[in-house]
Amino acid sequence: MSELVREIVEVNASIDGDEENPLLVVEAEGLAPTAGWTNVRLEPHVTIAPPEDGVQDFDLVGDRPGDAAEALTEVEAAWEGPLEDWCIGVRIHGIDNLIEDEIYTPWDEDDESEAA
């Protein structure tokens, strides 16, 4: 059975693809309460309507081993999927904390440098 990891340590969100097919790429590192976790992954929260704050929430989860000593262990996961037009950032949840990261459209940066 999947469980949230103990703590989120680092989050990086970026955009890949192109203007017609942008992809949201999310990477997260966390600490699991024991060694031996498997199937560590980012699970996006599913909402009926876009969140008012424009932030896509994810849980960093994995499968805890049956018999493992308590010892904080580094885990990491990545997620890639279509970038929704309302999304301005991501929020990754663990048991003890959460971390947010804003995303920027890389094509906007090119437009600004050409205008200068």
PDB file as gemmi writes it, atoms N, CA and C in Angstrom:
CRYST1    1.000    1.000    1.000  90.00  90.00  90.00 P 1                      
ATOM      1  N   MET A   1       0.826  -1.175   0.000  1.00  0.00           N  
ATOM      2  CA  MET A   1       0.000   0.000   0.000  1.00  0.00           C  
ATOM      3  C   MET A   1       0.877   1.248   0.000  1.00  0.00           C  
ATOM      4  N   SER A   2       0.515   2.224  -0.799  1.00  0.00           N  
ATOM      5  CA  SER A   2       1.313   3.443  -0.933  1.00  0.00           C  
ATOM      6  C   SER A   2       1.095   4.388   0.243  1.00  0.00           C  
ATOM      7  N   GLU A   3       2.186   5.079   0.599  1.00  0.00           N  
ATOM      8  CA  GLU A   3       2.161   6.053   1.680  1.00  0.00           C  
ATOM      9  C   GLU A   3       2.936   7.285   1.263  1.00  0.00           C  
ATOM     10  N   LEU A   4       2.610   8.422   1.880  1.00  0.00           N  
ATOM     11  CA  LEU A   4       3.395   9.635   1.685  1.00  0.00           C  
ATOM     12  C   LEU A   4       4.776   9.449   2.292  1.00  0.00           C  
ATOM     13  N   VAL A   5       5.793  10.044   1.668  1.00  0.00           N  
ATOM     14  CA  VAL A   5       7.115  10.046   2.281  1.00  0.00           C  
ATOM     15  C   VAL A   5       7.089  11.007   3.467  1.00  0.00           C  
ATOM     16  N   ARG A   6       8.095  10.947   4.312  1.00  0.00           N  
ATOM     17  CA  ARG A   6       8.131  11.752   5.529  1.00  0.00           C  
ATOM     18  C   ARG A   6       8.284  13.242   5.221  1.00  0.00           C  
ATOM     19  N   GLU A   7       9.291  13.585   4.402  1.00  0.00           N  
ATOM     20  CA  GLU A   7       9.619  15.004   4.199  1.00  0.00           C  
ATOM     21  C   GLU A   7      10.033  15.261   2.760  1.00  0.00           C  
ATOM     22  N   ILE A   8       9.630  16.413   2.235  1.00  0.00           N  
ATOM     23  CA  ILE A   8      10.069  16.846   0.913  1.00  0.00           C  
ATOM     24  C   ILE A   8      11.325  17.689   1.104  1.00  0.00           C  
ATOM     25  N   VAL A   9      12.361  17.400   0.312  1.00  0.00           N  
ATOM     26  CA  VAL A   9      13.643  18.083   0.446  1.00  0.00           C  
ATOM     27  C   VAL A   9      13.856  19.096  -0.675  1.00  0.00           C  
ATOM     28  N   GLU A  10      13.533  18.711  -1.908  1.00  0.00           N  
ATOM     29  CA  GLU A  10      13.779  19.596  -3.051  1.00  0.00           C  
ATOM     30  C   GLU A  10      12.761  19.322  -4.145  1.00  0.00           C  
ATOM     31  N   VAL A  11      12.360  20.397  -4.851  1.00  0.00           N  
ATOM     32  CA  VAL A  11      11.409  20.292  -5.953  1.00  0.00           C  
ATOM     33  C   VAL A  11      11.907  21.139  -7.109  1.00  0.00           C  
ATOM     34  N   ASN A  12      11.842  20.594  -8.311  1.00  0.00           N  
ATOM     35  CA  ASN A  12      12.182  21.341  -9.519  1.00  0.00           C  
ATOM     36  C   ASN A  12      11.084  21.109 -10.547  1.00  0.00           C  
ATOM     37  N   ALA A  13      10.498  22.205 -11.025  1.00  0.00           N  
ATOM     38  CA  ALA A  13       9.471  22.130 -12.062  1.00  0.00           C  
ATOM     39  C   ALA A  13       9.956  22.915 -13.269  1.00  0.00           C  
ATOM     40  N   SER A  14       9.732  22.368 -14.450  1.00  0.00           N  
ATOM     41  CA  SER A  14      10.154  23.047 -15.667  1.00  0.00           C  
ATOM     42  C   SER A  14       9.202  22.686 -16.798  1.00  0.00           C  
ATOM     43  N   ILE A  15       9.385  23.374 -17.912  1.00  0.00           N  
ATOM     44  CA  ILE A  15       8.568  23.118 -19.090  1.00  0.00           C  
ATOM     45  C   ILE A  15       9.467  22.586 -20.184  1.00  0.00           C  
ATOM     46  N   ASP A  16       8.994  21.548 -20.854  1.00  0.00           N  
ATOM     47  CA  ASP A  16       9.707  20.943 -21.969  1.00  0.00           C  
ATOM     48  C   ASP A  16       8.750  20.948 -23.161  1.00  0.00           C  
ATOM     49  N   GLY A  17       9.176  20.408 -24.267  1.00  0.00           N  
ATOM     50  CA  GLY A  17       8.325  20.378 -25.446  1.00  0.00           C  
ATOM     51  C   GLY A  17       8.419  21.693 -26.200  1.00  0.00           C  
ATOM     52  N   ASP A  18       7.318  22.079 -26.856  1.00  0.00           N  
ATOM     53  CA  ASP A  18       7.296  23.333 -27.608  1.00  0.00           C  
ATOM     54  C   ASP A  18       6.011  24.087 -27.302  1.00  0.00           C  
ATOM     55  N   GLU A  19       5.832  25.241 -27.935  1.00  0.00           N  
ATOM     56  CA  GLU A  19       4.664  26.074 -27.630  1.00  0.00           C  
ATOM     57  C   GLU A  19       3.348  25.367 -27.937  1.00  0.00           C  
ATOM     58  N   GLU A  20       3.324  24.534 -28.967  1.00  0.00           N  
ATOM     59  CA  GLU A  20       2.088  23.837 -29.325  1.00  0.00           C  
ATOM     60  C   GLU A  20       1.802  22.650 -28.396  1.00  0.00           C  
ATOM     61  N   ASN A  21       2.842  22.021 -27.884  1.00  0.00           N  
ATOM     62  CA  ASN A  21       2.704  20.839 -27.020  1.00  0.00           C  
ATOM     63  C   ASN A  21       3.608  20.940 -25.804  1.00  0.00           C  
ATOM     64  N   PRO A  22       3.341  21.903 -24.912  1.00  0.00           N  
ATOM     65  CA  PRO A  22       4.205  22.042 -23.736  1.00  0.00           C  
ATOM     66  C   PRO A  22       3.991  20.903 -22.740  1.00  0.00           C  
ATOM     67  N   LEU A  23       5.082  20.470 -22.143  1.00  0.00           N  
ATOM     68  CA  LEU A  23       5.042  19.418 -21.130  1.00  0.00           C  
ATOM     69  C   LEU A  23       5.528  19.974 -19.804  1.00  0.00           C  
ATOM     70  N   LEU A  24       4.823  19.629 -18.748  1.00  0.00           N  
ATOM     71  CA  LEU A  24       5.252  19.960 -17.401  1.00  0.00           C  
ATOM     72  C   LEU A  24       6.136  18.823 -16.910  1.00  0.00           C  
ATOM     73  N   VAL A  25       7.335  19.156 -16.453  1.00  0.00           N  
ATOM     74  CA  VAL A  25       8.276  18.172 -15.934  1.00  0.00           C  
ATOM     75  C   VAL A  25       8.531  18.518 -14.466  1.00  0.00           C  
ATOM     76  N   VAL A  26       8.268  17.558 -13.581  1.00  0.00           N  
ATOM     77  CA  VAL A  26       8.414  17.777 -12.144  1.00  0.00           C  
ATOM     78  C   VAL A  26       9.350  16.720 -11.580  1.00  0.00           C  
ATOM     79  N   GLU A  27      10.318  17.160 -10.795  1.00  0.00           N  
ATOM     80  CA  GLU A  27      11.231  16.258 -10.100  1.00  0.00           C  
ATOM     81  C   GLU A  27      11.203  16.600  -8.624  1.00  0.00           C  
ATOM     82  N   ALA A  28      11.188  15.579  -7.781  1.00  0.00           N  
ATOM     83  CA  ALA A  28      11.137  15.819  -6.334  1.00  0.00           C  
ATOM     84  C   ALA A  28      12.056  14.839  -5.614  1.00  0.00           C  
ATOM     85  N   GLU A  29      12.661  15.342  -4.561  1.00  0.00           N  
ATOM     86  CA  GLU A  29      13.473  14.518  -3.672  1.00  0.00           C  
ATOM     87  C   GLU A  29      12.869  14.609  -2.280  1.00  0.00           C  
ATOM     88  N   GLY A  30      12.883  13.495  -1.568  1.00  0.00           N  
ATOM     89  CA  GLY A  30      12.324  13.478  -0.233  1.00  0.00           C  
ATOM     90  C   GLY A  30      13.034  12.482   0.655  1.00  0.00           C  
ATOM     91  N   LEU A  31      12.542  12.372   1.879  1.00  0.00           N  
ATOM     92  CA  LEU A  31      13.079  11.428   2.853  1.00  0.00           C  
ATOM     93  C   LEU A  31      11.963  10.479   3.270  1.00  0.00           C  
ATOM     94  N   ALA A  32      12.207   9.190   3.077  1.00  0.00           N  
ATOM     95  CA  ALA A  32      11.285   8.154   3.527  1.00  0.00           C  
ATOM     96  C   ALA A  32      11.691   7.742   4.939  1.00  0.00           C  
ATOM     97  N   PRO A  33      10.738   7.278   5.751  1.00  0.00           N  
ATOM     98  CA  PRO A  33      11.066   6.954   7.140  1.00  0.00           C  
ATOM     99  C   PRO A  33      11.875   5.671   7.321  1.00  0.00           C  
ATOM    100  N   THR A  34      11.955   4.840   6.281  1.00  0.00           N  
ATOM    101  CA  THR A  34      12.742   3.606   6.363  1.00  0.00           C  
ATOM    102  C   THR A  34      13.452   3.372   5.038  1.00  0.00           C  
ATOM    103  N   ALA A  35      14.394   2.462   5.016  1.00  0.00           N  
ATOM    104  CA  ALA A  35      15.043   2.063   3.781  1.00  0.00           C  
ATOM    105  C   ALA A  35      14.138   1.091   3.030  1.00  0.00           C  
ATOM    106  N   GLY A  36      14.424   0.900   1.761  1.00  0.00           N  
ATOM    107  CA  GLY A  36      13.764  -0.141   0.987  1.00  0.00           C  
ATOM    108  C   GLY A  36      12.437   0.218   0.342  1.00  0.00           C  
ATOM    109  N   TRP A  37      12.090   1.503   0.278  1.00  0.00           N  
ATOM    110  CA  TRP A  37      10.840   1.887  -0.374  1.00  0.00           C  
ATOM    111  C   TRP A  37      10.930   1.598  -1.862  1.00  0.00           C  
ATOM    112  N   THR A  38       9.828   1.153  -2.438  1.00  0.00           N  
ATOM    113  CA  THR A  38       9.766   0.863  -3.872  1.00  0.00           C  
ATOM    114  C   THR A  38       8.631   1.662  -4.497  1.00  0.00           C  
ATOM    115  N   ASN A  39       8.638   1.691  -5.821  1.00  0.00           N  
ATOM    116  CA  ASN A  39       7.568   2.336  -6.583  1.00  0.00           C  
ATOM    117  C   ASN A  39       7.351   3.783  -6.120  1.00  0.00           C  
ATOM    118  N   VAL A  40       8.437   4.501  -5.853  1.00  0.00           N  
ATOM    119  CA  VAL A  40       8.337   5.899  -5.431  1.00  0.00           C  
ATOM    120  C   VAL A  40       7.938   6.729  -6.651  1.00  0.00           C  
ATOM    121  N   ARG A  41       6.914   7.577  -6.468  1.00  0.00           N  
ATOM    122  CA  ARG A  41       6.374   8.318  -7.598  1.00  0.00           C  
ATOM    123  C   ARG A  41       5.663   9.585  -7.132  1.00  0.00           C  
ATOM    124  N   LEU A  42       5.425  10.466  -8.095  1.00  0.00           N  
ATOM    125  CA  LEU A  42       4.622  11.663  -7.864  1.00  0.00           C  
ATOM    126  C   LEU A  42       3.220  11.388  -8.378  1.00  0.00           C  
ATOM    127  N   GLU A  43       2.236  11.567  -7.512  1.00  0.00           N  
ATOM    128  CA  GLU A  43       0.847  11.371  -7.912  1.00  0.00           C  
ATOM    129  C   GLU A  43       0.147  12.728  -7.920  1.00  0.00           C  
ATOM    130  N   PRO A  44      -0.308  13.180  -9.107  1.00  0.00           N  
ATOM    131  CA  PRO A  44      -0.992  14.475  -9.169  1.00  0.00           C  
ATOM    132  C   PRO A  44      -2.366  14.408  -8.510  1.00  0.00           C  
ATOM    133  N   HIS A  45      -2.742  15.489  -7.819  1.00  0.00           N  
ATOM    134  CA  HIS A  45      -4.099  15.594  -7.293  1.00  0.00           C  
ATOM    135  C   HIS A  45      -5.031  15.832  -8.476  1.00  0.00           C  
ATOM    136  N   VAL A  46      -6.147  15.160  -8.487  1.00  0.00           N  
ATOM    137  CA  VAL A  46      -7.132  15.320  -9.554  1.00  0.00           C  
ATOM    138  C   VAL A  46      -8.228  16.242  -9.047  1.00  0.00           C  
ATOM    139  N   THR A  47      -8.508  17.281  -9.815  1.00  0.00           N  
ATOM    140  CA  THR A  47      -9.540  18.245  -9.428  1.00  0.00           C  
ATOM    141  C   THR A  47     -10.563  18.371 -10.549  1.00  0.00           C  
ATOM    142  N   ILE A  48     -11.775  18.720 -10.177  1.00  0.00           N  
ATOM    143  CA  ILE A  48     -12.832  18.911 -11.172  1.00  0.00           C  
ATOM    144  C   ILE A  48     -12.621  20.231 -11.915  1.00  0.00           C  
ATOM    145  N   ALA A  49     -12.283  21.269 -11.179  1.00  0.00           N  
ATOM    146  CA  ALA A  49     -12.030  22.589 -11.763  1.00  0.00           C  
ATOM    147  C   ALA A  49     -10.580  22.976 -11.461  1.00  0.00           C  
ATOM    148  N   PRO A  50      -9.990  23.820 -12.298  1.00  0.00           N  
ATOM    149  CA  PRO A  50      -8.620  24.266 -12.017  1.00  0.00           C  
ATOM    150  C   PRO A  50      -8.536  24.936 -10.650  1.00  0.00           C  
ATOM    151  N   PRO A  51      -7.450  24.701  -9.912  1.00  0.00           N  
ATOM    152  CA  PRO A  51      -7.303  25.352  -8.601  1.00  0.00           C  
ATOM    153  C   PRO A  51      -7.222  26.869  -8.753  1.00  0.00           C  
ATOM    154  N   GLU A  52      -7.816  27.585  -7.819  1.00  0.00           N  
ATOM    155  CA  GLU A  52      -7.843  29.046  -7.887  1.00  0.00           C  
ATOM    156  C   GLU A  52      -6.451  29.664  -7.871  1.00  0.00           C  
ATOM    157  N   ASP A  53      -5.505  29.024  -7.170  1.00  0.00           N  
ATOM    158  CA  ASP A  53      -4.153  29.588  -7.090  1.00  0.00           C  
ATOM    159  C   ASP A  53      -3.263  29.192  -8.270  1.00  0.00           C  
ATOM    160  N   GLY A  54      -3.752  28.334  -9.186  1.00  0.00           N  
ATOM    161  CA  GLY A  54      -2.986  27.942 -10.359  1.00  0.00           C  
ATOM    162  C   GLY A  54      -1.852  26.974 -10.074  1.00  0.00           C  
ATOM    163  N   VAL A  55      -1.889  26.334  -8.909  1.00  0.00           N  
ATOM    164  CA  VAL A  55      -0.807  25.423  -8.511  1.00  0.00           C  
ATOM    165  C   VAL A  55      -1.306  23.981  -8.566  1.00  0.00           C  
ATOM    166  N   GLN A  56      -0.562  23.133  -9.287  1.00  0.00           N  
ATOM    167  CA  GLN A  56      -0.879  21.709  -9.377  1.00  0.00           C  
ATOM    168  C   GLN A  56      -0.253  21.005  -8.185  1.00  0.00           C  
ATOM    169  N   ASP A  57      -1.075  20.327  -7.392  1.00  0.00           N  
ATOM    170  CA  ASP A  57      -0.582  19.590  -6.227  1.00  0.00           C  
ATOM    171  C   ASP A  57      -0.214  18.157  -6.602  1.00  0.00           C  
ATOM    172  N   PHE A  58       0.843  17.655  -5.974  1.00  0.00           N  
ATOM    173  CA  PHE A  58       1.295  16.277  -6.129  1.00  0.00           C  
ATOM    174  C   PHE A  58       1.595  15.714  -4.746  1.00  0.00           C  
ATOM    175  N   ASP A  59       1.450  14.398  -4.594  1.00  0.00           N  
ATOM    176  CA  ASP A  59       1.917  13.685  -3.414  1.00  0.00           C  
ATOM    177  C   ASP A  59       3.144  12.877  -3.816  1.00  0.00           C  
ATOM    178  N   LEU A  60       4.195  12.914  -2.993  1.00  0.00           N  
ATOM    179  CA  LEU A  60       5.356  12.052  -3.196  1.00  0.00           C  
ATOM    180  C   LEU A  60       5.104  10.806  -2.359  1.00  0.00           C  
ATOM    181  N   VAL A  61       4.828   9.699  -3.031  1.00  0.00           N  
ATOM    182  CA  VAL A  61       4.426   8.469  -2.359  1.00  0.00           C  
ATOM    183  C   VAL A  61       5.288   7.296  -2.800  1.00  0.00           C  
ATOM    184  N   GLY A  62       5.188   6.213  -2.048  1.00  0.00           N  
ATOM    185  CA  GLY A  62       5.882   4.984  -2.383  1.00  0.00           C  
ATOM    186  C   GLY A  62       5.339   3.847  -1.547  1.00  0.00           C  
ATOM    187  N   ASP A  63       5.887   2.662  -1.788  1.00  0.00           N  
ATOM    188  CA  ASP A  63       5.469   1.467  -1.056  1.00  0.00           C  
ATOM    189  C   ASP A  63       6.512   1.135  -0.006  1.00  0.00           C  
ATOM    190  N   ARG A  64       6.070   1.140   1.256  1.00  0.00           N  
ATOM    191  CA  ARG A  64       6.949   0.862   2.383  1.00  0.00           C  
ATOM    192  C   ARG A  64       7.230  -0.647   2.447  1.00  0.00           C  
ATOM    193  N   PRO A  65       8.484  -1.026   2.755  1.00  0.00           N  
ATOM    194  CA  PRO A  65       8.793  -2.452   2.915  1.00  0.00           C  
ATOM    195  C   PRO A  65       8.175  -2.993   4.208  1.00  0.00           C  
ATOM    196  N   GLY A  66       7.979  -4.299   4.264  1.00  0.00           N  
ATOM    197  CA  GLY A  66       7.369  -4.910   5.448  1.00  0.00           C  
ATOM    198  C   GLY A  66       8.192  -4.751   6.707  1.00  0.00           C  
ATOM    199  N   ASP A  67       9.419  -5.207   6.677  1.00  0.00           N  
ATOM    200  CA  ASP A  67      10.286  -5.142   7.864  1.00  0.00           C  
ATOM    201  C   ASP A  67      11.528  -4.335   7.524  1.00  0.00           C  
ATOM    202  N   ALA A  68      11.549  -3.103   7.997  1.00  0.00           N  
ATOM    203  CA  ALA A  68      12.714  -2.254   7.751  1.00  0.00           C  
ATOM    204  C   ALA A  68      12.946  -1.370   8.973  1.00  0.00           C  
ATOM    205  N   ALA A  69      14.216  -1.193   9.280  1.00  0.00           N  
ATOM    206  CA  ALA A  69      14.572  -0.356  10.434  1.00  0.00           C  
ATOM    207  C   ALA A  69      14.255   1.105  10.137  1.00  0.00           C  
ATOM    208  N   GLU A  70      13.868   1.816  11.182  1.00  0.00           N  
ATOM    209  CA  GLU A  70      13.597   3.241  11.049  1.00  0.00           C  
ATOM    210  C   GLU A  70      14.914   3.965  10.782  1.00  0.00           C  
ATOM    211  N   ALA A  71      15.023   4.573   9.620  1.00  0.00           N  
ATOM    212  CA  ALA A  71      16.202   5.357   9.255  1.00  0.00           C  
ATOM    213  C   ALA A  71      15.822   6.193   8.050  1.00  0.00           C  
ATOM    214  N   LEU A  72      15.898   7.512   8.160  1.00  0.00           N  
ATOM    215  CA  LEU A  72      15.532   8.365   7.037  1.00  0.00           C  
ATOM    216  C   LEU A  72      16.383   8.026   5.821  1.00  0.00           C  
ATOM    217  N   THR A  73      15.710   7.820   4.698  1.00  0.00           N  
ATOM    218  CA  THR A  73      16.370   7.387   3.474  1.00  0.00           C  
ATOM    219  C   THR A  73      15.939   8.281   2.326  1.00  0.00           C  
ATOM    220  N   GLU A  74      16.902   8.737   1.522  1.00  0.00           N  
ATOM    221  CA  GLU A  74      16.583   9.591   0.381  1.00  0.00           C  
ATOM    222  C   GLU A  74      15.840   8.810  -0.686  1.00  0.00           C  
ATOM    223  N   VAL A  75      14.789   9.441  -1.233  1.00  0.00           N  
ATOM    224  CA  VAL A  75      14.047   8.886  -2.364  1.00  0.00           C  
ATOM    225  C   VAL A  75      13.814  10.018  -3.357  1.00  0.00           C  
ATOM    226  N   GLU A  76      13.564   9.657  -4.608  1.00  0.00           N  
ATOM    227  CA  GLU A  76      13.277  10.675  -5.613  1.00  0.00           C  
ATOM    228  C   GLU A  76      12.319  10.114  -6.646  1.00  0.00           C  
ATOM    229  N   ALA A  77      11.612  11.042  -7.305  1.00  0.00           N  
ATOM    230  CA  ALA A  77      10.662  10.647  -8.337  1.00  0.00           C  
ATOM    231  C   ALA A  77      10.520  11.789  -9.327  1.00  0.00           C  
ATOM    232  N   ALA A  78      10.027  11.455 -10.509  1.00  0.00           N  
ATOM    233  CA  ALA A  78       9.780  12.458 -11.535  1.00  0.00           C  
ATOM    234  C   ALA A  78       8.425  12.184 -12.174  1.00  0.00           C  
ATOM    235  N   TRP A  79       7.834  13.235 -12.729  1.00  0.00           N  
ATOM    236  CA  TRP A  79       6.546  13.133 -13.406  1.00  0.00           C  
ATOM    237  C   TRP A  79       6.594  14.038 -14.615  1.00  0.00           C  
ATOM    238  N   GLU A  80       6.001  13.592 -15.717  1.00  0.00           N  
ATOM    239  CA  GLU A  80       5.935  14.394 -16.929  1.00  0.00           C  
ATOM    240  C   GLU A  80       4.554  14.236 -17.531  1.00  0.00           C  
ATOM    241  N   GLY A  81       3.945  15.349 -17.903  1.00  0.00           N  
ATOM    242  CA  GLY A  81       2.622  15.303 -18.506  1.00  0.00           C  
ATOM    243  C   GLY A  81       2.283  16.626 -19.146  1.00  0.00           C  
ATOM    244  N   PRO A  82       1.119  16.705 -19.764  1.00  0.00           N  
ATOM    245  CA  PRO A  82       0.732  17.939 -20.444  1.00  0.00           C  
ATOM    246  C   PRO A  82       0.660  19.119 -19.472  1.00  0.00           C  
ATOM    247  N   LEU A  83       1.098  20.270 -19.937  1.00  0.00           N  
ATOM    248  CA  LEU A  83       1.025  21.489 -19.139  1.00  0.00           C  
ATOM    249  C   LEU A  83      -0.339  22.127 -19.359  1.00  0.00           C  
ATOM    250  N   GLU A  84      -1.116  22.234 -18.299  1.00  0.00           N  
ATOM    251  CA  GLU A  84      -2.423  22.887 -18.380  1.00  0.00           C  
ATOM    252  C   GLU A  84      -2.212  24.394 -18.482  1.00  0.00           C  
ATOM    253  N   ASP A  85      -3.075  25.078 -19.219  1.00  0.00           N  
ATOM    254  CA  ASP A  85      -2.886  26.513 -19.433  1.00  0.00           C  
ATOM    255  C   ASP A  85      -3.045  27.341 -18.161  1.00  0.00           C  
ATOM    256  N   TRP A  86      -3.661  26.802 -17.125  1.00  0.00           N  
ATOM    257  CA  TRP A  86      -3.833  27.520 -15.862  1.00  0.00           C  
ATOM    258  C   TRP A  86      -2.671  27.337 -14.894  1.00  0.00           C  
ATOM    259  N   CYS A  87      -1.781  26.395 -15.164  1.00  0.00           N  
ATOM    260  CA  CYS A  87      -0.745  26.000 -14.203  1.00  0.00           C  
ATOM    261  C   CYS A  87       0.407  27.000 -14.167  1.00  0.00           C  
ATOM    262  N   ILE A  88       0.651  27.566 -12.975  1.00  0.00           N  
ATOM    263  CA  ILE A  88       1.773  28.497 -12.800  1.00  0.00           C  
ATOM    264  C   ILE A  88       2.826  27.954 -11.835  1.00  0.00           C  
ATOM    265  N   GLY A  89       2.542  26.793 -11.224  1.00  0.00           N  
ATOM    266  CA  GLY A  89       3.489  26.217 -10.277  1.00  0.00           C  
ATOM    267  C   GLY A  89       3.037  24.852  -9.810  1.00  0.00           C  
ATOM    268  N   VAL A  90       3.884  24.224  -9.002  1.00  0.00           N  
ATOM    269  CA  VAL A  90       3.575  22.908  -8.437  1.00  0.00           C  
ATOM    270  C   VAL A  90       3.790  22.954  -6.929  1.00  0.00           C  
ATOM    271  N   ARG A  91       3.109  22.065  -6.237  1.00  0.00           N  
ATOM    272  CA  ARG A  91       3.240  21.926  -4.783  1.00  0.00           C  
ATOM    273  C   ARG A  91       3.339  20.434  -4.494  1.00  0.00           C  
ATOM    274  N   ILE A  92       4.437  20.019  -3.844  1.00  0.00           N  
ATOM    275  CA  ILE A  92       4.668  18.614  -3.539  1.00  0.00           C  
ATOM    276  C   ILE A  92       4.464  18.400  -2.041  1.00  0.00           C  
ATOM    277  N   HIS A  93       3.643  17.396  -1.700  1.00  0.00           N  
ATOM    278  CA  HIS A  93       3.279  17.122  -0.316  1.00  0.00           C  
ATOM    279  C   HIS A  93       3.989  15.892   0.224  1.00  0.00           C  
ATOM    280  N   GLY A  94       4.477  15.993   1.463  1.00  0.00           N  
ATOM    281  CA  GLY A  94       4.951  14.877   2.263  1.00  0.00           C  
ATOM    282  C   GLY A  94       4.167  14.902   3.566  1.00  0.00           C  
ATOM    283  N   ILE A  95       4.524  14.042   4.518  1.00  0.00           N  
ATOM    284  CA  ILE A  95       3.817  14.022   5.801  1.00  0.00           C  
ATOM    285  C   ILE A  95       4.113  15.292   6.600  1.00  0.00           C  
ATOM    286  N   ASP A  96       5.398  15.660   6.700  1.00  0.00           N  
ATOM    287  CA  ASP A  96       5.792  16.755   7.580  1.00  0.00           C  
ATOM    288  C   ASP A  96       5.840  18.127   6.924  1.00  0.00           C  
ATOM    289  N   ASN A  97       5.838  18.191   5.584  1.00  0.00           N  
ATOM    290  CA  ASN A  97       5.955  19.494   4.940  1.00  0.00           C  
ATOM    291  C   ASN A  97       5.482  19.424   3.491  1.00  0.00           C  
ATOM    292  N   LEU A  98       5.580  20.562   2.829  1.00  0.00           N  
ATOM    293  CA  LEU A  98       5.343  20.651   1.394  1.00  0.00           C  
ATOM    294  C   LEU A  98       6.273  21.717   0.857  1.00  0.00           C  
ATOM    295  N   ILE A  99       6.590  21.606  -0.427  1.00  0.00           N  
ATOM    296  CA  ILE A  99       7.437  22.602  -1.087  1.00  0.00           C  
ATOM    297  C   ILE A  99       6.770  22.976  -2.402  1.00  0.00           C  
ATOM    298  N   GLU A 100       6.788  24.288  -2.712  1.00  0.00           N  
ATOM    299  CA  GLU A 100       6.244  24.789  -3.959  1.00  0.00           C  
ATOM    300  C   GLU A 100       7.377  25.248  -4.873  1.00  0.00           C  
ATOM    301  N   ASP A 101       7.116  25.191  -6.180  1.00  0.00           N  
ATOM    302  CA  ASP A 101       8.059  25.718  -7.162  1.00  0.00           C  
ATOM    303  C   ASP A 101       7.250  26.340  -8.289  1.00  0.00           C  
ATOM    304  N   GLU A 102       7.606  27.576  -8.671  1.00  0.00           N  
ATOM    305  CA  GLU A 102       6.953  28.240  -9.791  1.00  0.00           C  
ATOM    306  C   GLU A 102       7.536  27.729 -11.092  1.00  0.00           C  
ATOM    307  N   ILE A 103       6.708  27.754 -12.133  1.00  0.00           N  
ATOM    308  CA  ILE A 103       7.217  27.417 -13.459  1.00  0.00           C  
ATOM    309  C   ILE A 103       7.104  28.647 -14.338  1.00  0.00           C  
ATOM    310  N   TYR A 104       7.993  28.757 -15.275  1.00  0.00           N  
ATOM    311  CA  TYR A 104       7.999  29.869 -16.208  1.00  0.00           C  
ATOM    312  C   TYR A 104       7.967  29.312 -17.610  1.00  0.00           C  
ATOM    313  N   THR A 105       7.265  30.002 -18.498  1.00  0.00           N  
ATOM    314  CA  THR A 105       7.208  29.581 -19.893  1.00  0.00           C  
ATOM    315  C   THR A 105       8.500  30.021 -20.569  1.00  0.00           C  
ATOM    316  N   PRO A 106       9.310  29.096 -21.041  1.00  0.00           N  
ATOM    317  CA  PRO A 106      10.603  29.472 -21.619  1.00  0.00           C  
ATOM    318  C   PRO A 106      10.458  30.344 -22.863  1.00  0.00           C  
ATOM    319  N   TRP A 107       9.324  30.232 -23.547  1.00  0.00           N  
ATOM    320  CA  TRP A 107       9.140  31.010 -24.770  1.00  0.00           C  
ATOM    321  C   TRP A 107       8.947  32.484 -24.454  1.00  0.00           C  
ATOM    322  N   ASP A 108       8.428  32.832 -23.272  1.00  0.00           N  
ATOM    323  CA  ASP A 108       8.273  34.225 -22.874  1.00  0.00           C  
ATOM    324  C   ASP A 108       9.639  34.890 -22.729  1.00  0.00           C  
ATOM    325  N   GLU A 109      10.615  34.161 -22.224  1.00  0.00           N  
ATOM    326  CA  GLU A 109      11.961  34.708 -22.046  1.00  0.00           C  
ATOM    327  C   GLU A 109      12.578  35.083 -23.403  1.00  0.00           C  
ATOM    328  N   ASP A 110      12.376  34.245 -24.421  1.00  0.00           N  
ATOM    329  CA  ASP A 110      12.896  34.536 -25.752  1.00  0.00           C  
ATOM    330  C   ASP A 110      12.263  35.794 -26.324  1.00  0.00           C  
ATOM    331  N   ASP A 111      10.955  35.948 -26.119  1.00  0.00           N  
ATOM    332  CA  ASP A 111      10.241  37.118 -26.613  1.00  0.00           C  
ATOM    333  C   ASP A 111      10.789  38.397 -25.973  1.00  0.00           C  
ATOM    334  N   GLU A 112      11.088  38.357 -24.668  1.00  0.00           N  
ATOM    335  CA  GLU A 112      11.596  39.523 -23.965  1.00  0.00           C  
ATOM    336  C   GLU A 112      12.982  39.917 -24.478  1.00  0.00           C  
ATOM    337  N   SER A 113      13.852  38.941 -24.741  1.00  0.00           N  
ATOM    338  CA  SER A 113      15.204  39.253 -25.187  1.00  0.00           C  
ATOM    339  C   SER A 113      15.185  39.810 -26.616  1.00  0.00           C  
ATOM    340  N   GLU A 114      14.235  39.372 -27.449  1.00  0.00           N  
ATOM    341  CA  GLU A 114      14.147  39.896 -28.802  1.00  0.00           C  
ATOM    342  C   GLU A 114      13.624  41.330 -28.800  1.00  0.00           C  
ATOM    343  N   ALA A 115      12.771  41.659 -27.826  1.00  0.00           N  
ATOM    344  CA  ALA A 115      12.187  42.988 -27.751  1.00  0.00           C  
ATOM    345  C   ALA A 115      13.184  44.017 -27.237  1.00  0.00           C  
ATOM    346  N   ALA A 116      14.202  43.589 -26.530  1.00  0.00           N  
ATOM    347  CA  ALA A 116      15.160  44.510 -25.912  1.00  0.00           C  
ATOM    348  C   ALA A 116      16.129  45.095 -26.915  1.00  0.00           C  
TER     349      ALA A 116                                                      
END                                                                             
